[in-house]
Amino acid sequence: MAEIRVLDKHTAELIAAGEVVERPASVAKELLENAIDAGATQITLSAVRGGIQQLQIVDNGSGIEAEYIDKAFIRHATSKIATAEDLGHIHTLGFRGEALASIASVARVEVLTRTEADEYACCYRIEGGEERGMEPGARPVGTTITVSDLFYNTPARMKFLKKDASEGTFVAETVLHAALSHPEISFRYLRDGKQQYVTPGDGDLRSAVYAVLGREFARDLLPVDGSSELYHVTGLVTPPRACRASRGAQHFFVNGRYVKNRTMMAALENAYKGALDYMADRRARCSCWSCRPTWSMSTSTRRKPKFALRKRVTSLTLSTALFAPRWQRPAAASAALRWATPRPKKSPGRP
């Protein structure tokens, strides 16, 4: 019979880190969520070599008190919840208290933070789960987290990463989702020292779409807004003539979190039935989200939520997309159908 051993702390942390940190984009997602939960209105993310060499996030949030910085890197240490009852009404993006501990176990991390009550900032370093000390620093109120040499102590996991360009694309998608789900926050994204975009942070979703996805995409978008006793759906959708052959430009958010949900995808596409009957390979493009209340969905899964009343989500998303402002008028609806319908070719010999 094989001997059963209790793993040492370092080995256990490396295994646990694999559940949270899969690639640089995972680090970016966790740190962005922390910055948003801290009340930041300006967030800058910088990635070098796809985030493998360095990933830095600078925010102007509330910061971390000096006495709690080292506790933030202890597994299951969090400021988001205190009791089991809190799990039933979570209003933050993160709450498990695993992210920082997992990241610090497979990378070199430096935290420079300051709160409103502190006279000066504190700089804390931790590498591979081992503390490297704390010293005074300088910066305005907020937090700067620098993650360097990701997976430097786990070369086997480094081999499974893709090329720098591919990993950089994954990081860019993560920032894109954060920018679209929180248009009230100004996001600045730099890739290998070059600025890619800056969102205005004025609370207007169309402005965020314009900054992130470009003028051509934002120009044709139509606003939608619908609500029921349980769910509220708002966002922007394209008219039938601007639809494309893939679902790559469909972005869904629930309570400010990016999700992939078949129920919402199917409802959106059903709303375009008839308008796209002649273009079966076309898909609607949108940037929309469903919000409030949090108890209507499961918190056990992040990317694929489970709605308590799926049929109501389907009907609400469908009706909301169907009654986009320009589609309410019969003339506009007929024009939309004409845009989506290819003109028949004239037969030879006929005028």
Residue frames relative to the residue before (quaternion, step in Angstrom):
aa qw qx qy qz dx dy dz
M 1.0000 0.0000 0.0000 0.0000 0.00 0.00 0.00
A 0.4683 -0.6926 0.4752 0.2742 3.56 -0.91 0.95
E 0.4796 -0.6714 0.4911 0.2794 3.54 -1.08 0.78
I 0.2954 -0.7470 0.5741 0.1586 3.56 -0.98 0.91
R 0.0773 -0.8157 0.5731 -0.0117 3.55 -0.71 1.15
V 0.3845 -0.6690 0.5824 0.2557 3.52 -1.22 0.54
L 0.4100 -0.7370 0.4837 0.2340 3.57 -0.64 1.13
D 0.5072 -0.6273 0.4903 0.3299 3.55 -1.14 0.61
K 0.7144 -0.4887 0.3021 0.3994 3.56 -1.27 0.47
H 0.6765 0.5102 -0.3066 0.4337 3.60 0.84 -0.96
T 0.6671 0.4934 -0.3033 0.4686 3.61 0.89 -0.88
A 0.6481 0.5197 -0.3175 0.4573 3.58 0.97 -0.84
E 0.6558 0.5078 -0.3158 0.4608 3.59 1.00 -0.77
L 0.6334 0.5249 -0.3390 0.4566 3.59 1.02 -0.73
I 0.6472 0.5017 -0.3195 0.4768 3.57 1.02 -0.76
A 0.6705 0.4966 -0.2993 0.4629 3.59 0.91 -0.91
A 0.6109 0.5685 -0.3530 0.4231 3.58 1.05 -0.70
G 0.6166 0.5750 -0.3440 0.4133 3.57 1.08 -0.66
E 0.6302 0.5347 -0.3369 0.4510 3.58 1.19 -0.44
V 0.7418 0.3784 -0.2073 0.5134 3.60 1.15 -0.53
V 0.7893 0.2566 -0.1110 0.5467 3.58 0.87 -1.00
E 0.0417 -0.8170 0.5748 -0.0217 3.56 -0.33 1.27
R 0.7811 -0.0603 0.0972 0.6139 3.54 1.11 -0.79
P 0.7279 -0.4211 0.2812 0.4624 3.65 -1.19 0.12
A 0.6103 0.5598 -0.3589 0.4304 3.60 1.05 -0.68
S 0.6057 0.5481 -0.3527 0.4564 3.60 1.12 -0.62
V 0.6372 0.5139 -0.3143 0.4808 3.57 1.04 -0.81
A 0.6501 0.5216 -0.3136 0.4549 3.58 0.92 -0.93
K 0.6542 0.5249 -0.3129 0.4456 3.58 0.93 -0.89
E 0.6881 0.4823 -0.2936 0.4558 3.58 0.82 -0.95
L 0.6962 0.4700 -0.2837 0.4626 3.59 0.90 -0.87
L 0.6132 0.5299 -0.3479 0.4713 3.59 1.07 -0.64
E 0.6498 0.5126 -0.3194 0.4614 3.57 0.96 -0.84
N 0.6334 0.5238 -0.3308 0.4637 3.59 1.03 -0.76
A 0.6560 0.5097 -0.3111 0.4617 3.58 0.98 -0.84
I 0.6496 0.5075 -0.3154 0.4700 3.58 0.99 -0.80
D 0.6638 0.5025 -0.3010 0.4651 3.57 0.95 -0.88
A 0.6504 0.5199 -0.3132 0.4568 3.60 1.18 -0.55
G 0.5552 -0.6503 0.3734 0.3597 3.59 1.27 0.09
A 0.3105 0.7721 -0.5044 0.2303 3.60 1.16 0.45
T 0.2310 -0.7551 0.5968 0.1425 3.56 -1.17 0.66
Q 0.7516 0.2045 -0.1508 0.6088 3.58 1.32 -0.18
I 0.0247 0.7986 -0.5972 0.0702 3.57 -0.73 1.10
T 0.0887 -0.7816 0.6170 0.0253 3.55 -0.91 0.99
L 0.0649 -0.7835 0.6176 0.0224 3.57 -0.85 1.00
S 0.0658 -0.7891 0.6106 -0.0070 3.54 -0.87 1.06
A 0.0713 -0.8026 0.5922 -0.0014 3.57 -0.83 1.03
V 0.1162 -0.7723 0.6232 0.0413 3.56 -0.97 0.95
R 0.8323 0.0003 -0.0710 0.5498 3.55 -0.80 1.10
G 0.7260 -0.4507 0.2336 0.4640 3.53 0.83 1.05
G 0.6416 -0.5271 0.3205 0.4558 3.58 1.25 0.26
I 0.5025 0.6549 -0.4257 0.3706 3.59 1.27 -0.05
Q 0.7097 0.4292 -0.2529 0.4982 3.56 0.89 -0.94
Q 0.7909 -0.1606 0.1248 0.5771 3.57 0.91 -0.90
L 0.0196 -0.7572 0.6529 -0.0058 3.51 -1.14 0.82
Q 0.0076 0.8261 -0.5602 0.0601 3.56 -0.56 1.16
I 0.0765 -0.7829 0.6170 0.0229 3.54 -0.99 0.91
V 0.0908 -0.7846 0.6134 0.0003 3.56 -0.80 1.12
D 0.0535 0.8043 -0.5890 0.0570 3.59 -0.80 0.99
N 0.3742 -0.7086 0.5505 0.2341 3.54 -1.32 0.27
G 0.2540 0.8021 -0.4965 0.2136 3.53 1.11 0.79
S 0.7823 -0.3727 0.2472 0.4336 3.53 -1.30 -0.30
G 0.4148 -0.7212 0.4651 0.3024 3.61 1.19 -0.41
I 0.4036 -0.6858 0.5517 0.2498 3.56 -1.36 0.07
E 0.4729 -0.6662 0.4953 0.2953 3.57 -0.91 0.90
A 0.6108 -0.6025 0.3764 0.3498 3.57 -1.00 0.84
E 0.6831 0.5071 -0.2987 0.4324 3.58 0.97 -0.80
Y 0.7225 0.4322 -0.2417 0.4826 3.59 1.23 -0.36
I 0.4335 0.7295 -0.4595 0.2622 3.61 1.20 -0.16
D 0.7037 0.4516 -0.2876 0.4670 3.60 0.79 -0.94
K 0.6210 0.5451 -0.3479 0.4429 3.61 1.09 -0.60
A 0.5835 0.6013 -0.3696 0.4017 3.58 1.13 -0.58
F 0.7112 0.4365 -0.2490 0.4916 3.57 1.20 -0.49
I 0.4996 0.5919 -0.4509 0.4435 3.57 1.25 0.41
R 0.5182 -0.6646 0.4358 0.3159 3.58 -0.84 0.95
H 0.8378 0.1217 -0.1665 0.5056 3.53 -1.05 1.01
A 0.4764 0.5916 -0.4887 0.4292 3.57 1.08 0.73
T 0.1471 0.8067 -0.5492 0.1615 3.59 -0.57 1.13
S 0.3559 -0.7138 0.5617 0.2198 3.54 -1.25 0.50
K 0.5410 0.6721 -0.3705 0.3440 3.59 1.30 -0.13
I 0.7973 0.0788 -0.0309 0.5976 3.61 1.03 -0.73
A 0.2388 -0.7746 0.5701 0.1344 3.56 -1.26 0.45
T 0.8016 0.1349 -0.0522 0.5801 3.59 1.06 -0.76
A 0.6820 -0.4786 0.3580 0.4215 3.57 -1.32 0.20
E 0.6051 0.5761 -0.3568 0.4180 3.59 1.10 -0.63
D 0.5963 0.5929 -0.3572 0.4066 3.59 1.13 -0.60
L 0.5686 0.6147 -0.3830 0.3900 3.60 1.16 -0.47
G 0.6467 0.5492 -0.3186 0.4227 3.58 1.16 -0.46
H 0.7915 0.1637 -0.1105 0.5784 3.61 1.18 -0.25
I 0.1069 0.8089 -0.5591 0.1473 3.53 0.51 1.27
H 0.0802 -0.8109 0.5794 0.0172 3.58 -0.83 0.98
T 0.6057 0.5201 -0.3655 0.4786 3.58 1.23 0.38
L 0.5809 -0.5925 0.4282 0.3579 3.57 -1.24 0.37
G 0.7830 0.1979 -0.1139 0.5786 3.58 1.06 -0.71
F 0.0588 0.8147 -0.5753 0.0429 3.56 -1.10 0.60
R 0.5787 0.6414 -0.3693 0.3425 3.63 1.20 -0.28
G 0.3344 -0.7692 0.4885 0.2406 3.59 1.10 -0.56
E 0.5286 0.6498 -0.3949 0.3773 3.58 1.16 0.58
A 0.5604 0.6804 -0.3773 0.2841 3.56 1.08 -0.73
L 0.7244 0.4458 -0.2729 0.4495 3.60 0.60 -1.10
A 0.6424 0.5206 -0.3277 0.4570 3.58 0.98 -0.78
S 0.6663 0.5013 -0.3006 0.4631 3.58 0.97 -0.84
I 0.6598 0.5048 -0.3081 0.4636 3.57 0.95 -0.88
A 0.6854 0.5024 -0.2889 0.4409 3.57 0.89 -0.93
S 0.6397 0.5457 -0.3348 0.4254 3.61 1.11 -0.50
V 0.7749 0.2972 -0.1681 0.5319 3.61 1.19 -0.39
A 0.7567 0.2903 -0.1842 0.5561 3.63 1.20 0.28
R 0.4676 -0.6076 0.5454 0.3387 3.52 -1.39 0.00
V 0.0626 -0.8333 0.5480 -0.0361 3.56 -0.53 1.21
E 0.0565 -0.7664 0.6395 0.0208 3.53 -1.08 0.86
V 0.1030 -0.7914 0.6021 0.0242 3.56 -0.86 1.02
L 0.0355 -0.7633 0.6451 -0.0087 3.54 -0.84 1.08
T 0.1456 0.8231 -0.5232 0.1660 3.57 -0.34 1.22
R 0.0150 -0.7808 0.6246 -0.0045 3.50 -1.27 0.56
T 0.2581 -0.7510 0.5897 0.1474 3.55 -1.05 0.82
E 0.6904 -0.4758 0.3434 0.4232 3.56 -1.29 0.22
A 0.6990 0.4851 -0.2734 0.4487 3.59 1.05 -0.75
D 0.6217 0.5665 -0.3462 0.4156 3.61 1.19 -0.43
E 0.4571 -0.6764 0.5073 0.2758 3.57 -1.12 0.71
Y 0.7951 0.0444 -0.0110 0.6048 3.59 1.11 -0.64
A 0.5735 -0.6020 0.4383 0.3414 3.53 -1.27 0.36
C 0.2961 -0.7226 0.5933 0.1955 3.56 -1.34 0.28
C 0.1928 -0.7686 0.6033 0.0903 3.56 -1.00 0.89
Y 0.0388 -0.8077 0.5867 -0.0432 3.56 -0.60 1.21
R 0.1023 -0.8014 0.5886 0.0291 3.59 -0.93 0.90
I 0.0429 0.7694 -0.6353 0.0510 3.51 -1.13 0.82
E 0.0651 -0.8079 0.5855 -0.0166 3.59 -0.87 0.99
G 0.8528 -0.0087 -0.0184 0.5218 3.55 -0.74 1.05
G 0.7023 -0.4625 0.2591 0.4752 3.56 1.11 0.64
E 0.6452 0.4989 -0.3162 0.4846 3.59 1.30 -0.06
E 0.4369 -0.7140 0.4860 0.2514 3.58 -0.77 1.03
R 0.1883 -0.7885 0.5795 0.0840 3.56 -1.08 0.86
G 0.7046 -0.4910 0.2592 0.4419 3.55 1.20 0.37
M 0.2758 -0.7355 0.6003 0.1502 3.52 -1.41 0.25
E 0.0141 0.7967 -0.6023 0.0473 3.56 -1.04 0.82
P 0.6134 -0.5487 0.4022 0.4012 3.60 -1.20 0.38
G 0.0482 -0.7871 0.6148 0.0131 3.56 -1.20 0.61
A 0.3483 -0.7201 0.5591 0.2180 3.55 -1.32 -0.09
R 0.3546 0.6761 -0.6021 0.2338 3.54 -1.03 0.96
P 0.5785 -0.5597 0.4369 0.4015 3.64 -1.18 0.33
V 0.7142 -0.4118 0.3214 0.4659 3.56 -1.30 0.02
G 0.5584 0.5672 -0.4475 0.4077 3.54 -0.85 1.02
T 0.4112 -0.7046 0.5274 0.2374 3.55 -1.29 -0.25
T 0.0985 -0.7450 0.6566 0.0649 3.54 -1.17 0.76
I 0.0379 -0.7910 0.6106 -0.0114 3.57 -0.68 1.12
T 0.0820 -0.7905 0.6069 0.0054 3.57 -0.76 1.10
V 0.0948 -0.7826 0.6152 0.0104 3.56 -0.71 1.16
S 0.0244 -0.8249 0.5631 -0.0426 3.59 -0.51 1.19
D 0.8574 0.1472 -0.1097 0.4809 3.54 -1.30 0.55
L 0.0039 0.8333 -0.5506 0.0495 3.55 0.69 1.10
F 0.8409 0.0999 -0.1399 0.5131 3.57 -0.96 1.01
Y 0.2598 0.7917 -0.5190 0.1907 3.60 1.12 0.56
N 0.7484 0.3740 -0.2076 0.5069 3.58 1.13 -0.61
T 0.7033 0.3412 -0.2667 0.5638 3.58 1.28 0.23
P 0.1243 -0.8498 0.5080 0.0665 3.62 0.42 1.19
A 0.5826 0.5847 -0.3855 0.4124 3.60 1.09 -0.54
R 0.6859 0.4604 -0.2839 0.4869 3.58 1.00 -0.78
M 0.5689 0.5897 -0.3759 0.4328 3.57 1.15 -0.53
K 0.6335 0.5613 -0.3312 0.4169 3.59 1.04 -0.75
F 0.6842 0.4971 -0.2889 0.4486 3.59 1.12 -0.56
L 0.5091 0.6251 -0.4348 0.4013 3.58 1.25 -0.01
K 0.4568 -0.6661 0.5131 0.2905 3.56 -1.16 0.59
K 0.7276 -0.3949 0.3022 0.4726 3.56 -1.29 -0.11
D 0.6926 -0.4995 0.3291 0.4031 3.55 -1.24 0.52
A 0.6507 0.5271 -0.3226 0.4412 3.58 0.96 -0.85
S 0.6652 0.4991 -0.3039 0.4648 3.59 0.96 -0.83
E 0.6603 0.4910 -0.3116 0.4752 3.57 0.93 -0.86
G 0.6221 0.5396 -0.3343 0.4582 3.58 1.08 -0.69
T 0.6240 0.5345 -0.3296 0.4650 3.57 1.10 -0.70
F 0.6383 0.5172 -0.3251 0.4684 3.58 1.01 -0.78
V 0.6380 0.5120 -0.3229 0.4760 3.59 1.02 -0.80
A 0.6442 0.5305 -0.3194 0.4491 3.59 0.96 -0.87
E 0.6380 0.5188 -0.3265 0.4661 3.60 1.02 -0.76
T 0.6306 0.5382 -0.3294 0.4519 3.56 1.04 -0.77
V 0.6636 0.4806 -0.3024 0.4870 3.59 0.95 -0.86
L 0.6083 0.5627 -0.3422 0.4430 3.59 1.03 -0.79
H 0.6746 0.4903 -0.2979 0.4644 3.58 0.87 -0.94
A 0.6470 0.5108 -0.3244 0.4639 3.58 0.98 -0.78
A 0.6659 0.5126 -0.3042 0.4486 3.59 0.96 -0.87
L 0.6844 0.4770 -0.2898 0.4692 3.60 0.97 -0.81
S 0.6969 0.4740 -0.2849 0.4565 3.60 1.00 -0.73
H 0.7784 0.2040 -0.1252 0.5803 3.60 1.22 -0.39
P 0.0579 -0.8375 0.5432 0.0136 3.62 0.37 1.19
E 0.5856 0.5834 -0.3749 0.4196 3.60 1.23 -0.27
I 0.6711 0.4389 -0.2833 0.5261 3.60 1.32 -0.15
S 0.3591 -0.7175 0.5550 0.2196 3.57 -1.01 0.82
F 0.0996 -0.8000 0.5914 0.0165 3.57 -0.64 1.17
R 0.0842 -0.7684 0.6337 0.0292 3.55 -1.02 0.91
Y 0.0828 -0.8203 0.5659 0.0015 3.56 -0.69 1.09
L 0.0582 -0.7861 0.6153 -0.0044 3.56 -0.83 1.09
R 0.1040 -0.7877 0.6067 0.0246 3.55 -0.96 0.94
D 0.8250 -0.1076 0.0027 0.5548 3.56 -0.49 1.26
G 0.7514 -0.4229 0.1990 0.4659 3.54 0.96 0.95
K 0.6624 0.4812 -0.3046 0.4867 3.61 1.25 -0.18
Q 0.4156 -0.7159 0.5059 0.2426 3.55 -0.82 0.99
Q 0.2714 -0.7776 0.5513 0.1333 3.57 -0.82 1.04
Y 0.7636 -0.2385 0.1613 0.5780 3.58 0.95 -0.83
V 0.1633 -0.7326 0.6495 0.1213 3.53 -1.41 0.28
T 0.2494 -0.7579 0.5821 0.1569 3.57 -0.81 0.95
P 0.5539 -0.6619 0.3896 0.3215 3.62 -0.96 0.77
G 0.3029 -0.7780 0.5054 0.2180 3.61 1.09 -0.60
D 0.4172 0.7314 -0.4442 0.3060 3.57 1.15 0.62
G 0.5822 -0.6111 0.3643 0.3935 3.58 1.27 0.10
D 0.5961 0.5541 -0.3591 0.4567 3.60 1.27 -0.09
L 0.4186 -0.7305 0.4822 0.2420 3.59 -0.57 1.15
R 0.6337 0.5425 -0.3412 0.4332 3.59 0.96 -0.80
S 0.6301 0.5284 -0.3365 0.4588 3.60 1.03 -0.73
A 0.6497 0.5055 -0.3134 0.4735 3.59 1.01 -0.80
V 0.6428 0.5119 -0.3202 0.4715 3.59 0.99 -0.82
Y 0.6281 0.5431 -0.3273 0.4511 3.57 0.99 -0.84
A 0.7044 0.4737 -0.2716 0.4535 3.59 0.88 -0.96
V 0.7518 0.4181 -0.2119 0.4639 3.58 0.95 -0.88
L 0.8086 0.2840 -0.1190 0.5013 3.59 0.85 -1.01
G 0.5993 -0.6190 0.3441 0.3731 3.60 1.21 -0.09
R 0.6706 -0.5378 0.3529 0.3695 3.52 -1.29 0.45
E 0.6489 0.5445 -0.3312 0.4155 3.58 0.89 -0.90
F 0.6760 0.4858 -0.2948 0.4691 3.56 0.97 -0.85
A 0.7159 0.4751 -0.2608 0.4403 3.58 0.86 -0.97
R 0.5732 0.6499 -0.3735 0.3310 3.57 1.10 -0.66
D 0.7809 0.3756 -0.1820 0.4648 3.60 0.86 -0.94
L 0.4647 0.7177 -0.4373 0.2789 3.60 1.20 -0.13
L 0.2260 -0.7632 0.5959 0.1060 3.55 -1.10 0.85
P 0.4223 -0.7122 0.4922 0.2685 3.63 -0.88 0.85
V 0.0721 -0.7696 0.6332 0.0408 3.57 -1.14 0.70
D 0.0472 0.7835 -0.6165 0.0612 3.55 -1.14 0.68
G 0.1852 0.7727 -0.5870 0.1550 3.57 -0.73 1.07
S 0.0317 -0.8104 0.5850 -0.0039 3.56 -1.10 0.63
S 0.1378 -0.7418 0.6487 0.0998 3.52 -1.35 0.41
E 0.7261 -0.4110 0.2878 0.4702 3.57 -1.23 -0.22
L 0.7512 0.3774 -0.2065 0.5006 3.60 1.21 -0.38
Y 0.8278 0.1810 -0.0465 0.5290 3.56 0.85 -0.96
H 0.1558 -0.7530 0.6319 0.0969 3.51 -1.30 0.50
V 0.0823 -0.8106 0.5797 -0.0043 3.58 -0.65 1.15
T 0.0894 0.7713 -0.6256 0.0754 3.58 -0.84 1.01
G 0.3035 0.7724 -0.5314 0.1700 3.55 -1.21 0.28
L 0.4506 -0.6417 0.5424 0.3017 3.53 -1.30 -0.48
V 0.0496 -0.7885 0.6130 0.0085 3.57 -1.01 0.85
T 0.4686 -0.6663 0.5001 0.2939 3.56 -1.23 0.40
P 0.5058 -0.5957 0.5081 0.3622 3.59 -1.20 0.41
P 0.6999 -0.4940 0.2984 0.4207 3.63 -1.14 0.43
R 0.6531 0.5405 -0.3350 0.4111 3.60 0.96 -0.75
A 0.7103 0.4436 -0.2574 0.4821 3.61 1.19 -0.44
C 0.4285 0.7092 -0.4657 0.3106 3.60 1.24 0.17
R 0.2586 -0.7702 0.5709 0.1183 3.54 -1.22 0.60
A 0.6587 -0.5702 0.3563 0.3377 3.55 -1.34 0.22
S 0.7479 0.3292 -0.2117 0.5361 3.62 1.20 -0.03
R 0.4989 -0.6451 0.4909 0.3065 3.54 -1.32 0.27
G 0.3387 0.7942 -0.4589 0.2095 3.60 1.22 0.19
A 0.7312 0.3999 -0.2333 0.5011 3.57 1.14 -0.54
Q 0.4994 0.6069 -0.4551 0.4185 3.58 1.18 0.48
H 0.0026 -0.8065 0.5888 -0.0538 3.58 -0.64 1.13
F 0.0446 -0.8065 0.5891 -0.0239 3.57 -0.61 1.18
F 0.0626 -0.7978 0.5997 0.0023 3.56 -1.02 0.85
V 0.1150 -0.7661 0.6295 0.0607 3.54 -1.07 0.79
N 0.8345 -0.0778 -0.0044 0.5455 3.56 -0.61 1.18
G 0.7304 -0.4460 0.2367 0.4600 3.56 0.95 0.89
R 0.6480 0.4942 -0.3221 0.4817 3.59 1.24 0.18
Y 0.4510 -0.6847 0.5017 0.2760 3.59 -0.88 0.94
V 0.0009 0.8050 -0.5917 0.0429 3.58 -0.88 0.99
K 0.2519 -0.6937 0.6435 0.2029 3.50 -1.40 0.29
N 0.1121 0.8187 -0.5432 0.1485 3.54 -0.34 1.27
R 0.4078 -0.7411 0.4825 0.2275 3.58 -0.61 1.15
T 0.5929 0.5825 -0.3674 0.4172 3.58 1.06 -0.66
M 0.7050 0.4489 -0.2649 0.4810 3.58 0.87 -0.95
M 0.6216 0.5393 -0.3423 0.4534 3.59 1.03 -0.74
A 0.6811 0.4906 -0.2905 0.4594 3.58 0.87 -0.97
A 0.6460 0.5239 -0.3234 0.4513 3.58 0.98 -0.83
L 0.6497 0.5170 -0.3193 0.4568 3.58 0.97 -0.84
E 0.6934 0.4740 -0.2852 0.4616 3.58 0.88 -0.91
N 0.6109 0.5389 -0.3548 0.4588 3.60 1.10 -0.59
A 0.6069 0.5657 -0.3520 0.4333 3.57 1.12 -0.61
Y 0.7046 0.4343 -0.2529 0.5009 3.58 1.18 -0.54
K 0.3933 0.7155 -0.4935 0.2998 3.61 1.23 0.10
G 0.7139 0.3609 -0.3080 0.5150 3.55 -0.86 0.93
A 0.7087 0.4127 -0.2476 0.5159 3.54 0.86 -0.96
L 0.7815 0.2874 -0.1511 0.5327 3.59 1.12 -0.63
D 0.3023 0.7795 -0.5049 0.2146 3.60 1.19 0.37
Y 0.7058 0.4387 -0.2602 0.4916 3.57 1.09 -0.66
M 0.7259 0.3120 -0.2040 0.5780 3.56 1.30 -0.06
A 0.0829 -0.8746 0.4762 0.0383 3.56 0.66 1.19
D 0.6995 0.4689 -0.2819 0.4598 3.58 1.12 -0.55
R 0.5576 0.6117 -0.3942 0.3995 3.59 1.23 0.13
R 0.1597 -0.7787 0.6023 0.0728 3.56 -1.15 0.71
A 0.5204 -0.6341 0.4729 0.3217 3.54 -1.10 0.74
R 0.2541 -0.7277 0.6134 0.1723 3.54 -1.21 0.59
C 0.0762 0.8167 -0.5638 0.0966 3.56 -0.87 0.86
S 0.0911 -0.7234 0.6717 0.1311 3.47 -1.41 0.12
C 0.2797 0.7764 -0.5073 0.2482 3.56 0.07 1.29
W 0.1131 -0.7966 0.5900 0.0675 3.55 -1.21 0.34
S 0.3132 -0.7065 0.6005 0.2054 3.51 -1.29 0.48
C 0.0029 -0.8385 0.5441 -0.0294 3.58 -0.81 0.86
R 0.8588 0.1665 -0.1465 0.4617 3.50 -1.37 0.56
P 0.6237 -0.3005 -0.7215 -0.0094 1.54 -1.74 1.71
T 0.6247 -0.5786 0.3683 0.3734 3.58 -1.15 0.44
W 0.6407 0.5484 -0.3561 0.4023 3.59 1.03 -0.54
S 0.5707 0.6055 -0.3850 0.3993 3.62 1.21 -0.09
M 0.7516 0.2929 -0.1983 0.5567 3.59 1.23 -0.03
S 0.5466 -0.6214 0.4534 0.3309 3.54 -1.23 0.47
T 0.3069 -0.7571 0.5481 0.1793 3.58 -0.99 0.83
S 0.4851 0.6916 -0.4244 0.3259 3.58 1.26 0.04
T 0.7782 0.2070 -0.1239 0.5798 3.58 1.18 -0.42
R 0.3708 -0.7714 0.4790 0.1949 3.57 -0.90 0.87
R 0.7693 0.3802 -0.2192 0.4643 3.58 0.59 -1.11
K 0.7837 0.2263 -0.1169 0.5666 3.61 1.07 -0.67
P 0.1267 -0.8382 0.5274 0.0569 3.59 0.15 1.26
K 0.2861 -0.7190 0.6033 0.1929 3.55 -1.28 0.45
F 0.2519 -0.7903 0.5431 0.1304 3.55 -0.52 1.19
A 0.5296 -0.6431 0.4524 0.3181 3.56 -1.03 0.79
L 0.7897 0.1201 -0.0477 0.5997 3.58 1.00 -0.84
R 0.1924 -0.8487 0.4829 0.0978 3.54 0.27 1.33
K 0.6451 0.5407 -0.3388 0.4204 3.60 0.94 -0.82
R 0.6482 0.5076 -0.3310 0.4611 3.58 1.02 -0.70
V 0.6110 0.5281 -0.3524 0.4729 3.60 1.08 -0.66
T 0.6505 0.5239 -0.3162 0.4498 3.57 0.94 -0.90
S 0.7052 0.4665 -0.2825 0.4531 3.58 0.77 -1.01
L 0.6589 0.5074 -0.3196 0.4542 3.59 1.01 -0.79
T 0.6544 0.4970 -0.3168 0.4736 3.61 0.92 -0.86
L 0.6444 0.5294 -0.3124 0.4549 3.57 1.00 -0.85
S 0.7135 0.4498 -0.2748 0.4617 3.56 0.76 -1.01
T 0.6216 0.5494 -0.3453 0.4388 3.59 1.04 -0.72
A 0.6895 0.4649 -0.2808 0.4792 3.58 0.92 -0.91
L 0.6246 0.5583 -0.3397 0.4275 3.60 1.05 -0.74
F 0.7814 0.3297 -0.1636 0.5040 3.56 0.96 -0.84
A 0.1192 0.7628 -0.6095 0.1800 3.54 0.79 1.05
P 0.6715 -0.5648 0.2877 0.3839 3.62 -0.95 0.87
R 0.7370 0.4230 -0.2636 0.4566 3.60 0.77 -0.91
W 0.6514 0.5115 -0.3318 0.4516 3.59 1.23 -0.23
Q 0.5224 0.6573 -0.4186 0.3461 3.60 1.19 -0.24
R 0.6881 0.4499 -0.2830 0.4941 3.58 1.08 -0.61
P 0.5319 -0.6577 0.4228 0.3252 3.63 -0.77 0.94
A 0.6427 0.5303 -0.3382 0.4375 3.58 0.94 -0.81
A 0.6660 0.4952 -0.3028 0.4686 3.55 0.96 -0.86
A 0.6365 0.5211 -0.3321 0.4615 3.57 1.04 -0.78
S 0.6475 0.5074 -0.3239 0.4674 3.59 0.98 -0.80
A 0.6337 0.5225 -0.3308 0.4647 3.57 1.02 -0.78
A 0.6313 0.5341 -0.3316 0.4541 3.58 1.03 -0.79
L 0.6468 0.5066 -0.3179 0.4733 3.56 1.03 -0.78
R 0.6447 0.5159 -0.3294 0.4580 3.59 0.99 -0.77
W 0.6248 0.5398 -0.3405 0.4498 3.60 1.02 -0.76
A 0.7276 0.4442 -0.2386 0.4651 3.57 0.99 -0.88
T 0.6700 0.5060 -0.2989 0.4537 3.59 1.20 -0.43
P 0.3719 -0.7280 0.5218 0.2437 3.63 -0.71 1.00
R 0.4767 -0.6744 0.4823 0.2920 3.57 -1.00 0.79
P 0.4485 -0.6921 0.4836 0.2932 3.63 -0.85 0.89
K 0.4728 -0.6691 0.4967 0.2864 3.54 -1.08 0.76
K 0.4913 -0.6633 0.4817 0.2942 3.57 -1.04 0.82
S 0.4352 -0.6815 0.5205 0.2742 3.56 -1.02 0.85
P 0.5398 -0.6274 0.4382 0.3507 3.59 -1.03 0.71
G 0.7698 0.3330 -0.2666 0.4747 3.56 -0.96 0.84
R 0.6769 0.4490 -0.3049 0.4972 3.59 1.26 -0.16
P 0.5126 -0.6555 0.4511 0.3227 3.59 -0.98 0.72
